[in-house]
């Protein structure tokens, strides 16, 4: 059975995230950073620089 959950708001009116929501946000940030690092490594390789060294 699924029931609605009580959600909490801070004193400034911001919805407080659940642990699942925070985990999803962190996973998304990690993926964005991985893609950014991959793109930068590709640019370095194009310039003849090995990013692993």
C-alpha positions in Angstrom: 0.0 0.0 0.0 1.3 3.5 -0.9 0.4 6.4 1.3 1.2 10.1 0.8 4.2 11.3 2.8 4.3 14.5 4.9 6.8 16.9 3.3 8.8 19.5 5.3 9.6 23.1 4.4 12.3 25.3 5.9 11.6 28.7 7.4 12.3 30.3 4.0 9.8 28.2 2.2 12.2 25.8 0.5 11.1 22.1 0.3 13.4 19.9 2.1 14.6 17.0 0.0 14.3 13.3 0.9 17.3 11.1 1.0 16.3 9.5 -2.3 16.0 13.0 -3.9 19.4 14.0 -2.5 20.9 10.7 -3.8 19.5 11.4 -7.3 20.8 14.9 -7.3 24.3 13.8 -6.3 24.3 11.1 -8.9 23.4 13.7 -11.5 26.2 16.0 -10.4 28.7 13.1 -10.5 27.6 12.2 -14.0 27.9 15.9 -15.2 31.4 16.1 -13.7 32.4 12.9 -15.4 31.2 14.2 -18.8 33.0 17.5 -18.2 36.2 15.7 -17.3 35.9 13.4 -20.4 35.4 16.5 -22.7 38.4 18.2 -21.2 40.5 15.1 -21.7 39.4 14.9 -25.3 40.5 18.5 -25.8 43.9 17.8 -24.2 44.4 14.8 -26.5 43.5 16.9 -29.5 46.3 19.3 -28.4 48.7 16.4 -28.1 48.7 16.3 -24.4 48.1 13.0 -22.5 45.8 13.8 -19.6 46.9 10.7 -17.8 50.4 11.9 -17.3 
